[in-house]
């Protein structure tokens, strides 16, 4: 496959691929990186199965067009023109293209697509990381979340508040939270919920190994969009964030969403980073209380937390 990139009818660059998937976006690890503000970090992907190729939109605002028509997922052929932000991409099928030998070709390509789309990892000590961005629409969410977190005056209510934030602000399918007083050792207070309200344990979380990595390495992780044909347990994408304070890592929060939801993006991860940073400050205050000092009964009903 030959891709000819143009902007304002001017030639920009040309790419050649003999197999998919081909990720197109502003993310530097994309096979076709278009570093322009009109392009989303994860904009679209081209996948091939035998002689059949298709384009799938990954942009939450639906700005991917094929032959000037908005698409979610559509077959592509020689001569088609893809519109990605301010760019046009002319698609040319050349001889010797993708030929996969078995009837399981599509499944194999989608497996490869899942592997090829690397998890996005953020750390505060990475000097070359892109800026943390919070959309203006999140401003009210951020304020209400901080207010609810500040009112949580026991570890148990604290965890339930984080669950409520995950449901309200991230429309989660599964959420799991674990916290501890010490920056090392076992997580002493743990809770998990499904969207339906049922409990979920850590061993039931699909990406539990990455939860351990986030804790030990103090990394913020975005597990990006999974192709619909390769969705596990109805999970579309996931976010994992350690809860950090000045003294170390005091917990972790895991959030995923469902196959029918829009996938989580880098801005969702950034928002969760800001939230968990504030959570880390509050946790230090929470655990600093003298455990022998009598505590007043909390006036807040944990089953009706307002976030």
URVENTA-V58654 format. One record per residue. N is the residue number from 0. RES is the residue in one small letter. OMEGA is omega in degrees with one decimal (none if undefined). NEAR is the number of other ideal C-beta (glycine too) atoms within 10 Angstrom. Layout:
BEGIN
((N	RES	OMEGA	NEAR) (N	RES	OMEGA	NEAR))
END
This chain:
BEGIN
((0	x	176.2	20) (1	x	177.5	14) (2	x	178.8	19) (3	x	-176.4	15) (4	x	177.2	19) (5	x	174.2	16) (6	x	-175.8	15) (7	x	178.7	8) (8	x	177.7	6) (9	x	179.7	7) (10	x	178.9	9) (11	x	179.7	14) (12	x	-178.4	13) (13	x	179.5	12) (14	x	174.9	14) (15	x	178.9	9) (16	x	174.9	17) (17	x	173.0	11) (18	x	176.5	14) (19	x	0.9	21) (20	x	178.6	21) (21	x	179.8	21) (22	x	-178.2	23) (23	x	-180.0	30) (24	x	-179.1	23) (25	x	178.7	20) (26	x	-174.0	21) (27	x	-179.5	9) (28	x	177.1	12) (29	x	176.3	20) (30	x	172.8	16) (31	x	-177.9	21) (32	x	178.2	16) (33	x	-173.8	22) (34	x	-178.3	10) (35	x	-175.2	13) (36	x	178.9	8) (37	x	-176.7	13) (38	x	177.0	23) (39	x	178.3	24) (40	x	176.4	20) (41	x	-169.0	25) (42	x	178.9	25) (43	x	179.5	27) (44	x	174.4	26) (45	x	178.8	23) (46	x	-180.0	25) (47	x	173.5	25) (48	x	-172.0	18) (49	x	179.7	15) (50	x	-178.3	11) (51	x	175.6	15) (52	x	174.4	22) (53	x	176.2	17) (54	x	178.9	24) (55	x	179.0	18) (56	x	175.8	21) (57	x	-174.9	21) (58	x	-176.3	20) (59	x	-179.2	14) (60	x	175.5	9) (61	x	-175.5	11) (62	x	176.5	16) (63	x	179.7	24) (64	x	174.0	18) (65	x	-175.9	21) (66	x	176.7	12) (67	x	177.3	8) (68	x	177.9	8) (69	x	-179.0	12) (70	x	164.2	19) (71	x	176.3	11) (72	x	-174.2	15) (73	x	173.2	17) (74	x	176.3	11) (75	x	-177.6	21) (76	x	179.5	9) (77	x	178.5	13) (78	x	177.6	10) (79	x	178.3	17) (80	x	178.9	15) (81	x	176.7	23) (82	x	-179.9	18) (83	x	-175.7	25) (84	x	178.5	19) (85	x	-176.0	13) (86	x	167.5	20) (87	x	-179.6	18) (88	x	177.8	22) (89	x	-176.0	15) (90	x	178.7	19) (91	x	175.7	13) (92	x	-178.9	16) (93	x	-179.1	11) (94	x	-178.8	4) (95	x	-178.6	6) (96	x	-174.7	16) (97	x	173.5	19) (98	x	-179.2	11) (99	x	-163.5	17) (100	x	-169.9	8) (101	x	176.6	9) (102	x	179.7	8) (103	x	-174.4	11) (104	x	-176.9	17) (105	x	179.1	17) (106	x	-179.0	14) (107	x	178.9	13) (108	x	-179.0	25) (109	x	172.6	19) (110	x	179.2	14) (111	x	179.3	15) (112	x	179.2	23) (113	x	179.6	17) (114	x	-172.6	9) (115	x	-179.9	16) (116	x	-173.7	21) (117	x	173.1	12) (118	x	177.6	14) (119	x	-176.2	19) (120	x	179.3	17) (121	x	173.8	18) (122	x	179.5	13) (123	x	-177.1	13) (124	x	175.9	6) (125	x	-176.1	10) (126	x	-176.6	6) (127	x	-179.6	4) (128	x	174.3	11) (129	x	-179.6	13) (130	x	173.6	5) (131	x	-175.1	16) (132	x	173.7	12) (133	x	179.5	15) (134	x	178.7	12) (135	x	-179.4	6) (136	x	179.8	7) (137	x	-173.6	18) (138	x	-179.9	10) (139	x	176.4	9) (140	x	-177.2	18) (141	x	-179.7	15) (142	x	-178.8	10) (143	x	177.9	15) (144	x	179.8	24) (145	x	178.4	18) (146	x	179.9	11) (147	x	179.9	21) (148	x	-179.2	22) (149	x	-178.6	13) (150	x	-178.2	16) (151	x	-172.3	23) (152	x	171.8	18) (153	x	178.3	16) (154	x	-178.9	18) (155	x	178.6	13) (156	x	177.7	18) (157	x	179.5	24) (158	x	179.6	23) (159	x	177.2	20) (160	x	178.1	24) (161	x	175.6	28) (162	x	179.8	21) (163	x	177.2	22) (164	x	-179.2	26) (165	x	-179.8	28) (166	x	-175.0	18) (167	x	-170.3	16) (168	x	-178.6	19) (169	x	178.3	21) (170	x	-170.6	14) (171	x	168.8	24) (172	x	172.7	25) (173	x	171.2	24) (174	x	176.0	24) (175	x	-178.2	28) (176	x	173.6	25) (177	x	180.0	21) (178	x	178.9	23) (179	x	178.7	22) (180	x	-179.0	16) (181	x	177.0	12) (182	x	175.6	14) (183	x	177.2	10) (184	x	-176.6	8) (185	x	172.0	8) (186	x	-171.3	15) (187	x	-179.7	13) (188	x	-174.1	15) (189	x	177.8	16) (190	x	177.5	19) (191	x	-179.7	19) (192	x	167.5	21) (193	x	178.0	13) (194	x	-178.8	17) (195	x	-179.5	7) (196	x	178.6	7) (197	x	178.7	9) (198	x	174.6	10) (199	x	-179.7	17) (200	x	-178.0	11) (201	x	-177.3	14) (202	x	178.1	6) (203	x	-179.0	13) (204	x	-175.6	21) (205	x	-174.3	14) (206	x	-177.0	20) (207	x	178.1	14) (208	x	178.9	9) (209	x	173.5	19) (210	x	176.8	21) (211	x	178.8	13) (212	x	179.9	17) (213	x	178.6	23) (214	x	-173.1	20) (215	x	-176.2	11) (216	x	-178.4	13) (217	x	-177.9	18) (218	x	173.9	18) (219	x	-169.2	22) (220	x	168.8	21) (221	x	172.8	26) (222	x	-166.7	23) (223	x	-172.5	22) (224	x	172.4	20) (225	x	176.8	19) (226	x	-176.6	17) (227	x	-179.5	13) (228	x	-175.8	14) (229	x	-179.7	13) (230	x	176.8	15) (231	x	173.0	12) (232	x	178.9	12) (233	x	-177.8	14) (234	x	179.8	19) (235	x	-179.8	21) (236	x	-174.7	23) (237	x	177.1	25) (238	x	175.9	26) (239	x	-178.4	28) (240	x	171.2	26) (241	x	176.3	24) (242	x	-171.4	27) (243	x	169.8	22) (244	x	179.7	18) (245	x	-176.4	8) (246	x	178.9	10) (247	x	-175.6	14) (248	x	-175.4	19) (249	x	178.3	25) (250	x	-178.2	28) (251	x	173.6	25) (252	x	178.8	26) (253	x	179.5	27) (254	x	168.8	26) (255	x	178.4	27) (256	x	-167.7	23) (257	x	-176.7	16) (258	x	-178.2	15) (259	x	-179.1	9) (260	x	168.8	17) (261	x	-177.9	16) (262	x	175.0	19) (263	x	-177.9	27) (264	x	179.3	22) (265	x	179.0	19) (266	x	173.7	17) (267	x	176.9	21) (268	x	179.0	22) (269	x	179.0	20) (270	x	178.2	24) (271	x	175.5	24) (272	x	179.9	19) (273	x	179.4	17) (274	x	-176.3	25) (275	x	173.5	20) (276	x	176.5	15) (277	x	177.6	15) (278	x	178.9	29) (279	x	177.4	20) (280	x	-179.5	16) (281	x	-179.7	19) (282	x	178.5	23) (283	x	177.6	14) (284	x	-176.6	11) (285	x	-177.3	19) (286	x	177.6	17) (287	x	179.4	8) (288	x	177.2	11) (289	x	-177.7	7) (290	x	179.9	7) (291	x	-180.0	5) (292	x	-180.0	6) (293	x	-179.5	5) (294	x	175.5	10) (295	x	177.0	6) (296	x	-177.4	7) (297	x	178.6	13) (298	x	-174.1	7) (299	x	178.9	17) (300	x	-175.4	9) (301	x	-179.9	16) (302	x	-179.3	7) (303	x	-179.9	7) (304	x	-177.2	20) (305	x	175.9	12) (306	x	none	18))
END
